[in-house]
Amino acid sequence: MPILALPFPAIDPVLIELGPFAIRWYALAYIAGLLLGWRYMRGLVSRDELWGRTPRPSLLDVDDFVVYATIGTILGGRLGYVLFYAPAYYLQNPMDILQVWTGGMSFHGGFLGVVLAMVVFAWRRGIPLWTLFDLAGAVAPIGLFFGRLANFINGELWGRVTDVPWAFVFPGAGPDPRHPSQLYEAALEGLLLLVVARIVVLRGGFRRPGLVAGTFALGYGLSRSFVEFFRVPDAHIGYLGPGLTMGILLSLPMIIVGLWAIARALRKPPVDGETSSGQAA
Protein backbone atom coordinates (compact mmCIF):
# COMPACT_ATOMS: atom_id res chain seq x y z
CA MET A 1 0.00 0.00 0.00
CA PRO A 2 1.24 3.54 -0.64
CA ILE A 3 2.46 5.58 2.30
CA LEU A 4 0.49 8.56 1.05
CA ALA A 5 -2.98 8.76 -0.45
CA LEU A 6 -5.09 11.65 -1.64
CA PRO A 7 -6.93 13.30 1.25
CA PHE A 8 -10.68 13.18 0.93
CA PRO A 9 -11.93 16.72 0.17
CA ALA A 10 -13.66 18.22 3.19
CA ILE A 11 -16.94 19.09 1.49
CA ASP A 12 -19.95 19.27 3.78
CA PRO A 13 -22.80 17.21 2.26
CA VAL A 14 -25.11 20.02 3.43
CA LEU A 15 -24.62 23.20 1.40
CA ILE A 16 -26.96 25.44 3.41
CA GLU A 17 -28.73 24.72 6.68
CA LEU A 18 -31.32 27.02 8.23
CA GLY A 19 -32.89 25.38 11.26
CA PRO A 20 -34.72 22.25 10.13
CA PHE A 21 -34.32 23.25 6.48
CA ALA A 22 -31.22 22.00 4.67
CA ILE A 23 -30.06 22.06 1.06
CA ARG A 24 -27.83 19.09 0.31
CA TRP A 25 -25.47 18.54 -2.58
CA TYR A 26 -27.28 15.26 -3.20
CA ALA A 27 -30.55 17.09 -3.88
CA LEU A 28 -28.79 19.73 -5.98
CA ALA A 29 -27.27 16.99 -8.13
CA TYR A 30 -30.74 15.70 -9.01
CA ILE A 31 -31.98 19.23 -9.70
CA ALA A 32 -28.98 20.03 -11.91
CA GLY A 33 -29.36 16.77 -13.83
CA LEU A 34 -33.07 17.33 -14.45
CA LEU A 35 -32.72 20.99 -15.46
CA LEU A 36 -29.74 20.48 -17.77
CA GLY A 37 -31.33 17.34 -19.20
CA TRP A 38 -34.51 19.31 -19.89
CA ARG A 39 -32.59 22.07 -21.70
CA TYR A 40 -30.61 19.54 -23.73
CA MET A 41 -33.77 17.65 -24.66
CA ARG A 42 -35.40 20.87 -25.87
CA GLY A 43 -32.35 21.54 -28.02
CA LEU A 44 -32.50 18.07 -29.57
CA VAL A 45 -36.22 18.34 -30.33
CA SER A 46 -35.68 21.74 -31.99
CA ARG A 47 -33.20 20.46 -34.59
CA ASP A 48 -35.15 19.39 -37.68
CA GLU A 49 -32.12 17.82 -39.37
CA LEU A 50 -31.81 15.22 -36.60
CA TRP A 51 -35.29 13.82 -37.14
CA GLY A 52 -36.26 13.72 -40.80
CA ARG A 53 -39.84 12.44 -40.84
CA THR A 54 -39.58 10.73 -37.45
CA PRO A 55 -42.47 11.90 -35.22
CA ARG A 56 -41.27 13.85 -32.20
CA PRO A 57 -42.76 15.65 -29.21
CA SER A 58 -43.29 19.39 -29.18
CA LEU A 59 -41.35 21.73 -26.91
CA LEU A 60 -44.42 21.95 -24.69
CA ASP A 61 -44.49 18.15 -24.49
CA VAL A 62 -40.86 18.18 -23.39
CA ASP A 63 -41.64 20.73 -20.67
CA ASP A 64 -44.50 18.61 -19.36
CA PHE A 65 -42.53 15.39 -19.59
CA VAL A 66 -39.93 16.71 -17.13
CA VAL A 67 -42.57 16.54 -14.40
CA TYR A 68 -43.30 12.89 -15.19
CA ALA A 69 -39.58 12.08 -15.38
CA THR A 70 -38.90 13.76 -12.04
CA ILE A 71 -41.62 11.80 -10.27
CA GLY A 72 -40.55 8.54 -11.92
CA THR A 73 -36.88 9.11 -11.04
CA ILE A 74 -37.45 9.93 -7.38
CA LEU A 75 -40.12 7.34 -6.63
CA GLY A 76 -38.50 4.60 -8.70
CA GLY A 77 -35.01 5.34 -7.43
CA ARG A 78 -36.04 5.32 -3.80
CA LEU A 79 -38.31 2.28 -4.00
CA GLY A 80 -35.68 0.45 -6.03
CA TYR A 81 -33.09 1.06 -3.30
CA VAL A 82 -35.54 -0.06 -0.62
CA LEU A 83 -36.48 -3.27 -2.45
CA PHE A 84 -33.14 -4.18 -4.05
CA TYR A 85 -30.61 -3.15 -1.41
CA ALA A 86 -32.14 -2.83 2.08
CA PRO A 87 -35.61 -4.41 2.32
CA ALA A 88 -35.05 -5.79 5.84
CA TYR A 89 -33.97 -2.42 7.26
CA TYR A 90 -36.86 -0.46 5.75
CA LEU A 91 -39.34 -3.12 6.79
CA GLN A 92 -38.34 -2.35 10.37
CA ASN A 93 -38.03 1.42 9.76
CA PRO A 94 -40.73 2.28 7.20
CA MET A 95 -40.72 6.01 7.95
CA ASP A 96 -37.07 6.22 6.82
CA ILE A 97 -38.24 5.45 3.28
CA LEU A 98 -39.39 9.08 3.03
CA GLN A 99 -35.95 10.47 3.90
CA VAL A 100 -34.76 10.73 0.30
CA TRP A 101 -32.49 13.68 1.14
CA THR A 102 -30.20 11.44 3.22
CA GLY A 103 -29.21 9.37 0.18
CA GLY A 104 -30.09 5.84 -0.83
CA MET A 105 -31.24 5.86 -4.46
CA SER A 106 -31.03 3.01 -6.96
CA PHE A 107 -30.32 3.83 -10.58
CA HIS A 108 -32.01 0.65 -11.74
CA GLY A 109 -35.12 1.54 -9.73
CA GLY A 110 -35.07 5.08 -11.10
CA PHE A 111 -34.66 3.67 -14.60
CA LEU A 112 -37.77 1.51 -14.19
CA GLY A 113 -39.64 4.45 -12.70
CA VAL A 114 -38.81 6.67 -15.68
CA VAL A 115 -39.74 3.90 -18.13
CA LEU A 116 -43.15 3.64 -16.48
CA ALA A 117 -43.50 7.44 -16.57
CA MET A 118 -42.65 7.44 -20.30
CA VAL A 119 -45.22 4.74 -21.03
CA VAL A 120 -47.94 6.75 -19.29
CA PHE A 121 -46.88 10.05 -20.88
CA ALA A 122 -46.59 8.61 -24.40
CA TRP A 123 -50.04 7.03 -24.08
CA ARG A 124 -51.65 10.23 -22.84
CA ARG A 125 -50.03 12.46 -25.47
CA GLY A 126 -50.05 10.09 -28.42
CA ILE A 127 -46.27 10.26 -28.79
CA PRO A 128 -44.32 7.23 -30.14
CA LEU A 129 -42.85 5.46 -27.13
CA TRP A 130 -39.52 4.72 -28.79
CA THR A 131 -39.08 8.43 -29.45
CA LEU A 132 -39.33 9.18 -25.74
CA PHE A 133 -36.98 6.30 -24.98
CA ASP A 134 -34.42 7.71 -27.41
CA LEU A 135 -34.64 11.23 -26.01
CA ALA A 136 -34.29 9.95 -22.47
CA GLY A 137 -31.30 7.83 -23.46
CA ALA A 138 -29.60 10.87 -24.97
CA VAL A 139 -29.96 13.05 -21.85
CA ALA A 140 -29.86 10.56 -18.94
CA PRO A 141 -26.04 10.53 -18.70
CA ILE A 142 -26.19 14.16 -17.55
CA GLY A 143 -28.11 13.17 -14.44
CA LEU A 144 -25.87 10.18 -13.86
CA PHE A 145 -22.78 12.40 -13.95
CA PHE A 146 -24.07 14.77 -11.28
CA GLY A 147 -25.50 11.93 -9.20
CA ARG A 148 -22.15 10.15 -9.01
CA LEU A 149 -20.40 13.37 -8.06
CA ALA A 150 -22.90 13.71 -5.21
CA ASN A 151 -22.08 10.15 -4.12
CA PHE A 152 -18.43 11.16 -3.96
CA ILE A 153 -19.17 14.30 -1.93
CA ASN A 154 -21.28 12.23 0.47
CA GLY A 155 -18.36 9.81 0.87
CA GLU A 156 -20.57 6.83 0.01
CA LEU A 157 -20.35 3.90 -2.40
CA TRP A 158 -16.57 3.92 -2.17
CA GLY A 159 -14.25 1.54 -3.96
CA ARG A 160 -12.06 -1.37 -2.94
CA VAL A 161 -8.68 -1.04 -1.25
CA THR A 162 -5.96 -0.23 -3.78
CA ASP A 163 -2.45 1.14 -4.16
CA VAL A 164 -3.10 3.36 -7.21
CA PRO A 165 -1.73 6.90 -6.76
CA TRP A 166 -5.18 8.49 -7.12
CA ALA A 167 -6.69 6.51 -4.23
CA PHE A 168 -8.61 8.27 -1.45
CA VAL A 169 -9.03 7.55 2.23
CA PHE A 170 -12.78 7.86 2.68
CA PRO A 171 -14.29 8.88 6.03
CA GLY A 172 -15.95 5.90 7.62
CA ALA A 173 -14.18 3.40 5.36
CA GLY A 174 -11.16 2.77 7.54
CA PRO A 175 -7.56 3.92 7.10
CA ASP A 176 -6.86 2.17 3.80
CA PRO A 177 -6.81 4.08 0.49
CA ARG A 178 -9.57 3.08 -1.91
CA HIS A 179 -10.62 3.45 -5.53
CA PRO A 180 -12.80 6.55 -6.09
CA SER A 181 -15.35 4.33 -7.83
CA GLN A 182 -17.93 7.13 -7.78
CA LEU A 183 -15.68 9.18 -10.05
CA TYR A 184 -15.13 6.18 -12.33
CA GLU A 185 -18.90 5.93 -12.72
CA ALA A 186 -19.23 9.68 -13.30
CA ALA A 187 -16.67 9.41 -16.11
CA LEU A 188 -18.07 6.26 -17.76
CA GLU A 189 -21.82 6.37 -17.12
CA GLY A 190 -21.87 10.15 -17.35
CA LEU A 191 -19.35 11.83 -19.62
CA LEU A 192 -18.36 8.95 -21.91
CA LEU A 193 -21.92 7.69 -22.37
CA LEU A 194 -23.13 11.25 -23.07
CA VAL A 195 -20.55 11.59 -25.86
CA VAL A 196 -21.35 8.15 -27.32
CA ALA A 197 -25.10 8.84 -27.30
CA ARG A 198 -24.53 12.23 -28.96
CA ILE A 199 -22.45 10.65 -31.72
CA VAL A 200 -25.26 8.17 -32.36
CA VAL A 201 -27.77 11.04 -32.47
CA LEU A 202 -25.67 13.06 -34.92
CA ARG A 203 -25.31 10.03 -37.18
CA GLY A 204 -29.04 9.65 -37.57
CA GLY A 205 -29.96 7.84 -34.37
CA PHE A 206 -33.38 9.44 -34.03
CA ARG A 207 -34.27 8.23 -37.55
CA ARG A 208 -33.90 4.66 -36.33
CA PRO A 209 -36.27 4.51 -33.32
CA GLY A 210 -34.75 2.60 -30.44
CA LEU A 211 -31.11 2.99 -31.48
CA VAL A 212 -30.21 5.75 -29.01
CA ALA A 213 -32.16 4.10 -26.20
CA GLY A 214 -30.47 0.77 -26.87
CA THR A 215 -27.06 2.44 -26.92
CA PHE A 216 -27.73 3.98 -23.53
CA ALA A 217 -29.00 0.76 -21.97
CA LEU A 218 -26.06 -1.24 -23.30
CA GLY A 219 -23.52 1.46 -22.41
CA TYR A 220 -24.79 1.85 -18.88
CA GLY A 221 -24.97 -1.89 -18.26
CA LEU A 222 -21.40 -2.41 -19.44
CA SER A 223 -20.04 0.64 -17.60
CA ARG A 224 -21.72 -0.23 -14.32
CA SER A 225 -20.64 -3.88 -14.54
CA PHE A 226 -17.04 -2.81 -15.18
CA VAL A 227 -16.93 -0.41 -12.24
CA GLU A 228 -18.41 -3.06 -9.93
CA PHE A 229 -14.99 -4.75 -10.04
CA PHE A 230 -13.54 -1.66 -8.32
CA ARG A 231 -16.46 -0.85 -6.01
CA VAL A 232 -17.23 -2.37 -2.63
CA PRO A 233 -20.61 -4.12 -2.69
CA ASP A 234 -23.17 -3.10 -0.07
CA ALA A 235 -22.10 -4.62 3.24
CA HIS A 236 -25.53 -6.07 4.02
CA ILE A 237 -25.65 -7.80 0.60
CA GLY A 238 -22.05 -8.65 -0.24
CA TYR A 239 -21.29 -10.93 -3.15
CA LEU A 240 -24.07 -13.00 -4.67
CA GLY A 241 -21.59 -15.40 -6.23
CA PRO A 242 -17.93 -15.45 -7.36
CA GLY A 243 -17.39 -11.83 -8.41
CA LEU A 244 -21.14 -11.27 -8.79
CA THR A 245 -22.67 -8.20 -7.13
CA MET A 246 -26.19 -6.83 -7.07
CA GLY A 247 -25.06 -4.03 -9.42
CA ILE A 248 -23.90 -6.54 -12.02
CA LEU A 249 -27.00 -8.68 -11.61
CA LEU A 250 -29.29 -5.69 -12.18
CA SER A 251 -27.21 -4.50 -15.15
CA LEU A 252 -27.39 -7.76 -17.08
CA PRO A 253 -31.03 -7.21 -18.20
CA MET A 254 -30.07 -3.73 -19.41
CA ILE A 255 -27.26 -5.17 -21.51
CA ILE A 256 -29.59 -7.76 -23.05
CA VAL A 257 -32.37 -5.25 -23.71
CA GLY A 258 -29.86 -2.76 -25.10
CA LEU A 259 -28.47 -5.28 -27.59
CA TRP A 260 -32.00 -6.27 -28.63
CA ALA A 261 -33.07 -2.63 -29.13
CA ILE A 262 -29.97 -1.85 -31.22
CA ALA A 263 -30.45 -4.94 -33.39
CA ARG A 264 -34.14 -4.13 -33.82
CA ALA A 265 -33.39 -0.55 -34.85
CA LEU A 266 -30.67 -1.51 -37.33
CA ARG A 267 -32.80 -4.17 -39.01
CA LYS A 268 -35.20 -1.49 -40.20
CA PRO A 269 -34.37 1.27 -42.70
CA PRO A 270 -34.20 4.86 -41.44
CA VAL A 271 -37.59 6.56 -41.27
CA ASP A 272 -36.79 8.83 -44.22
CA GLY A 273 -34.65 6.32 -46.10
CA GLU A 274 -31.33 7.97 -45.37
CA THR A 275 -29.14 8.60 -42.35
CA SER A 276 -27.82 11.91 -41.19
CA SER A 277 -24.12 12.37 -40.58
CA GLY A 278 -22.00 15.32 -39.62
CA GLN A 279 -24.92 17.50 -38.52
CA ALA A 280 -24.28 19.63 -35.49
CA ALA A 281 -26.81 20.14 -32.77
DALIN-V15039 format. One line per field, one symbol per residue. phi: phi as a letter, one per 40 degrees, with the letter a starting at -180 (. if undefined). Layout:
phi=???
This chain:
phi=.ccbbcccccbcdccbbbgccbbbdccccccccccccccccccccccdccbgbccaccccccdccdccccccccccccccccccbaccccccbcccdccccchgbbccccccccdcccccccccbgbdccccdcccccbddcccdcccccdcccgbfccccabccbcbccdgbgcccbcccccccccccccccccccccccccgcccbdhccccccdcccdccccccdcbbccdccbgccadgcbcccdccdcccccccccccccccbcddbgacbbgcbb
